[in-house]
Every structure is written in structure tokens, then in C-alpha cells.
């Protein structure tokens, strides 16, 4: 399954894949992990049979021989379990997305995958920005993005003709209700649903709280407050499973004063005009799809799983409709293709990211465990 290759700056939508390291419970007592994955540069190989590991061989011409039980996928970038989050930020297209937002282009980074595949870790890492044993980088994509933005802020501080400001809001979609993760815990606004409105082609959450961001520490405080308010629970697959979709929005405003031009088109250095560029950089940590037989959830957790899977199915249907609408055969259609954005709060909120001139990076996170091979295949097929 080959995707067309474009540079990060040329592609409006990019797809990256990240395979996480195995968890201790996924390693056999003898210390062996029978992985369902194998990574080779921009290719990833997955076993269709959860009971069989991926075993590849290379012929004399350097071609990879695929057994019948193995499927090959390729993507814009593939990252194995040795890659740090900083590696992913640098080479997946995430950094280019951040730079595009500084140029006034709305950008979205989505983490997609089954529960316990490493999505939240990739997005926010260790909120305190600490390193785990072994010195592995654990700062998440959103902190790395703010590092980049704050470096630009410091540069503009030395220029009296420029100003750069950032404000963060943090939302969750839980059981098809949107709540404000930054609202005070005693506030009714945090407990009740926030309405979505479409303004100038962008879907916004009306009434959400925001916090100014001037450094990574500011962002960590926002993430810490929001994470405490986010819905989580323990399942058989994840001790701290996210039961909601989380959306961190960074609203970036860049104001500059530039020389004006006369009606004849010549530069008028005696006067200046104010130019304001605004963009939204969104980080979407999607709740993980899960097979109820594996997660062993029941009661309220079963209801949460149903809402999660339903909204992810809605996302798949929207992407399929967009693909159908943009296919070469669409020119012969007599009626336009309906894209069901309003089928869920998630797809309605993501409408701006999937349409228009925005940039989107889909980061698919995968588990190497054989018991998850079917879910891994499903995630890669969506990608």
C-alpha cells in the first residue's frame, strides 16, 4: 500500500507511524517478545495471524520476501521503538506543521490508535518534562512545539515591529459531550457541555477558558490541570486508559508593522500598516479504539467504549467520504458527495482540520504485542 511521496511542506495531509516499545506484561517470562511488527525504513510489516511472529527474508537482489501471514505498509515516515519523541517531532512532519502555524496556517496533529498504544505519551510525554531511566527523551510533541514557538517569541521580543502571542485551551469529548478541562472544578461550565459554532470556516468551542503561554512551564501547568480533569479509568489493557478524546488548542497571533505602499505600488517608508496573522495549532489525543473482549470493560466503562468506538467509526466514514469526493470519478457525479461531519462531536470539531487550506498530520501509534495484531492492522488500514 504505497502512498505518494511529497515533502512535508508540500503535503496538506501527512501520515506517520510510531511503534512503541513492549510493555513488561507483553514480554514472556523467558524475556522474549514475539512481536507482530517489523520496521524497515519507511515500511512496516505486520502479521495477520496474532499467533505468528513476523519473520522476513531477503533474496540475493535485496528484495524482501513476504510470508503469506505478513502485510506490508508504507507511509510518509515510520518510527520504530528506538525513536524518541523528539525524533518523531523532527522527521514526521510535526515540526513543519508547527512552522506552518507560525506562518498563519491552521494545523492539526492527531494521535490515532488502539488503547495502550502510546498516543497520550507521544502527545504530552511526562508533563514535568523529565527523563525516564536510560536518558530517553520523554517530552511530548506539544511541549516540543511550544519550545519552537517560544524560540520565535524571544526573537520577536528584540524587534519592536513584531509581537507574537499564544493562548491555550483544553477540551475533552466524553460520551459525546464537550467539556472544558481548564474550567475550575467547581464550575458548572466544566461539567456541562460547551457548544460548537462555525465562525469564518473554523469550528470553535464557545465559552472555553484559555491561558496565555509564554514558556513550556506554562503549557505544563495547563496540561497538568487538564489531565487531572480528563476522564480515565483502568482496563485490562491499560491501567490509566483515556476514556475521552482530548483537544489542546494553541491560538497563535503574530502582529507586525510593515511599510505601506502607495496606490501606484511603490513603497512608502513614511507610513506603516499593521498586519495580523492568526492560526490555530491543535493537538488531538484520540481515545483508543478497543475490543471489549480484550479490555474486559463493563458498566460505565462499557458505555464509554461504545461512544469512543462510535466516534472513531464516524471519523473513518468522514475520511472515506472525503476520499470519494476527491477521487477522479467524482467529476462525473451529478450530485455532490455528502460528508457526515455532524455525525459526531469529534468529526464536527475536526472539520476545519480536514478541509480547506489547513495542514494535518495523522500519527498512528501501534503496539507490538501479537494479541493486538488485528487492531494494529485496522489502524494501519485507516492510515
N, C-alpha and C positions, 0 to 999 in steps of 0.2 A: 504494500500500500504506500505508494510514493507521493509525497507532497511536492508541489512546485517550489523551487528554491528561490528565495528573494532575500535581499539584505534586510536587516531589522528596520532600517529607515524607510524602505520601500513597502513593507508589508503592513496592511492595516490590521490584519489579524494573524497572530503567530501562535504556534503551539510548541510547548516544551514539555519534556517528560523527565521526572525525577524518581528514581528508585531509592527508597530509604534502606538503611542497614537493618538487619534482622533484629527483632526483639528477643530477649532472653527466653521467653516462653515459646518462641518459634524454633529454638535450637534444640536438637535432640540431646538426650542425656549423655551421649558419647561426644558431644561438642560439634556435631555435624549438622549443617543446614542444607536440606535438599531444596534448592531454590527453584521457583518456576520461571525465573528470569535469567537472561544473559544479555549484556550490553556490549556493543562493538561500535564505537564512534557514534554516528548518527542513526544507528539501527538498534532495535531492541527485539529480542526473541522471547516468546512466551510459550510455555507448554499448555496445550489444550486439555491435557489429562493431568488432573491435580495429583495423581499418584506417580507421575513420571517426571524426573528432573530434566532440565534442558541439557542435551549433550549434542555438541556440534563438531563437525569435522571439516577440514579444509583440503581441497584437492591440490594437485601439483601446480595448477594455474592460479591458486589463491582464491578460488571460489568457495563459498560456504555451502556445504551440503545440509539441507534441512530435512530432518526426520519427519515422518508423517504426523507426529504429535506436536510439531512446533510451528508457530505462526510468526512471521517477521513483520515488523512495523518500522517505518522511518518517520522522522519529524524534523522540525527546524533545528532542534537541539535535544540531545539526550544526555542525562547526567546519572552516573552510577552512584553506588552507595559511598564512594570515596569523596564525592564532590561536597564542598562546604556550601552553605547558603550564599556566601559571598561569591563563590564560583558561579552559582546559578544566576545571581544578580548580574554578573559581568557578561555572561555569554548566552543567556536565554532570550534576551531582548528586553528584560526588565529595566536595565539602565537606560536603554534607548527610549522606552516608554516614559520614564521619568523626565528625561531631557525634552521629549516632545511636549509634556505638560508645562514645562517652563517656557516653551515657545507659544503657549496658548492653545494647545490641542488637548481635548478631553481624552483621558486614557484610563483603562481599567485592567487590573491584573486579577485573574480568578484562579483559585486553587480548587481543583476538582479531583475526586477520587473516593474510594470507599472509606468507611470509618477505620481509623487507626493507621492510615497510610502516610501520615506526616504532614498534612495540609496546614494545620494551625502552627506547628513547629516551623514550617517553612515561612509562613507569613509573619509571625511575631517572635519566633525563637524564644529565648529566655528574656523576659521583659526587662530584667535588670541589666541586660547586655553582658552577661557573664559568659565565661567559657567553661565547658564541662571538662572532666578529666581527659587528658590526652591533648589538650590545647585546641580542640576542634572549634571552629567558629560557630557561635550559636545565635548571633544577632539575625533577626528576621528581615525579610525583604522590605517591610515598611520602614524599619529603622535605617536600613541602608539607603533607602530612598531619601529619608529626611537628612541623613548625612550629606547626600549630594545637594539637596536643596539648601541646607544651611551654609554649605560652602559658597553657593551662589549668593546667598544673603550677605555673607561677610564681604564679598566682592562689591556688592551694590552699596554697602554702607559707606564705602570710600568715594562713591560717586554721588554728588548732591542732586544730580538729574535723574536718579533712579531710586525706586523703592520696591521691595519685594516682601510680601506678607503671606502667611499661611494660617488657615484655621481648620481645625479637625472636628468632625462629628463622627459618631459611632452608633450604628444601628444594628438591630437583630431582627430576623424574621423567624418567629417562633409560632408554630401551629397556625400559619397564615395570618399572623398579627405582627405588625411592625411596631417595635418599641425602641425608645431612646435609651441607650446604655449609659449615657452621660447625665441623664436626669438624676436629681437627688433620689435616694432610695425611698424617701417618704413621699415623693412627688407622685401624684396621680398620673402625671404625664408619662412616667416611666412604665407604669403598669397598664395604661390604656394604649390603644392603637393610635399611631400617628398616620395622618392621611398623606397620600401621594398626589402630587399635582404635576402637570406637564407645563413648563414655562420655557418659552423660546426653544422648544425642541429637546429640553432636558427634563427628565423626571426627577423631582425633588421631594424630600420628606419635609412637609410643612411643620414648623414649630420645633424642630430638633435643636438641642443645645449644641454649642460649638465652643472650642477652646483655642486660643492662639498658640501657635507652635513656633518657637524660636530656636529650639535645640532638641536633640534626641531625648534628653531627660524629660522635656515637656511631653513628648509623644509617649514615653514610657508611663508617665502618670495617667495619661488618657487610656492607654491600653490596660493598665492595672485596674483602673476604675471600671472600665467596660467589661473586662474579663470576669471580675467579681460578680457583675450583674448578669452575665450571659448564662443561658440555660445549659447545664451539663449534667450528666449522670453516668453511673458505671454500667457497662455492659460486659458480656463475655469476651468482647474483642478489644475493649478499651476502658481502662479504669476511670478516665475523665473524658468521656465521649461528648463532643459538642452536639447538642440537640437543636441547634438553630443555625441559620445562615447569618454570618456577621459581615457587615459592610463598614469599612473605615474610609471616610471621605476626607481628602485633603483639598481644600479650596484655595487655589493659588492665585494671587493678584499681583501683577507686575506693572508698576506705573513708571513711565519715563517721560521726560520732557525733551522734545526734539524740535529742531529748526523747522519753521513753517516754510511754505512755498507760495510764491506769488501766483496770480491767475495765469500768468504766462509760463509757469512751470519752473521758474528759476528759484534758487534757494534764497530765503530771506532770513539772514542771520540776526536781524534786529528783533525778530519776534519768534515765539515758540508756541508749540501746541502740546497738550497733554495727551499721551497715548496710554490706554489702559488695556492690558491683555489679561484675561481671566480664563482659568481652566480648572477642571476637577480631576484629581488623581484618586482613583478608587481601588481599594484592596478588598476583594470579596473572598472570604473564607467560607466556602460552601460546606454545609453539614454533609457528612459522609453517607453515601448510599450503603445500605446494609441488607443482608439476607437474614430474616428474622430467625431462621433455623440455626444460624451461627451465632447471632448476638444474644439469643435467648431472652429477649425482652418481653415484657408483659405489662398489662395495666396502662398507666400513663405513658411509660416508655414505648409501648406498642403504638399508641396513638401518635406520639412524636415521630416514630419511624415511618408511619403511614404518611404523615404530612411531608416529611423530608423526601421520601421516595416519589410522592406525587408531584412535588415542585420540581424535582430533578427530571422527571419524565416530561413535565411541561417545558423545561429548558431544552431537552432533546427535540421535542416537537417543533419548538420555535426555530432551532438551528436547521432542522430538516426543511421547514417551510422557507426559510431564507435561502437555503441552498437551491431549492426548487425554483424560487422566484428569480434567482440569478443565473440559472442554467441556460445553456444556449437555446434550448427548446422553448424557453419562456417567451421569446419574441413572437411565436406563433399563437400564443394563448389569446383567447377572446376576452377572458375575464382575469383580473389580477389575482395572484395567489394571496389567500388570507394568512397572515402571520398572527398566531394566537398569543400576543403579548399579555393580554389581560387574563389568561387562564390561571395565573398565579401571581402573587405579590412579587416573587423573585424575578420572573421574566418581565414584569412591568417595570420594576426598578432598574433592570439591566437593559431596557430598550435603547437608551442613549448609547450604551457601550457597543451594541450590536448593529447599530445603524449609523448612517451619515459619515462624517469625516473623523470620527473618533478612532483611537488605536486600542487594540485589545490583545492581551497576552493570556492564553489559557495554559496554566501549568498543571499538568496531570501528575498526581502523586501516586506511587504504586508500592504495594507490599510485595516482598519477595517470597512470602510463605506459600507453599504448594496448596494449602487449603483455601487460599484466596485467588487461585488461578482464574476461575470463571469471572470473578469481579474485576480482576486485572484486565482480562480480555475485553470485558464490557467497557471499561474506562478508555482503553486504547481505541476501540471502535468508535466511540463518541469523538475522541480527539481526531 
